[in-house]
Amino acid sequence: MSIHNAKKFISRIMEEPSLRDRLNGASSIDELFAVLVKEGIPFTHSEFEEAYSNRLVSCQFEEQASHLNELKMWWKLLLGILGSGAEASSGWCTSGATCSAGGCSGCS
């Protein structure tokens, strides 16, 4: 996994409503990861946060920042709905975790 995947995820989710629809259609964290793996963009919670921060500081207009903040809120909400609470609050993976469509090992 890499921050590159998280950056790619952010770009794609903003440009491809069909990807967002597939993620919204997941009924579990496992299904959500399966979509990310199938799309070739698995990433950890910390990688998402770093990619989000990098993208946020590059926003030139308030509207861009607002759109990015909405994306982050959607992502956290989706994780919260599908997760058991820990995934939504502390992050679904740590940077040392190994994640796949079947779940994670080494998650906190």
Buried (B, 14 or more C-beta within 10 A) or exposed (E): BEBEBBBBBBEBBBEEEEBBEBBEEBEEBBBBBBBBBEBEBBBBBBBBBBBBEEBEEEBEEEEBBEEBEEBBEBBBEBBEBBBEEEBBEEBBBBEEBEBEBEBBEEBE
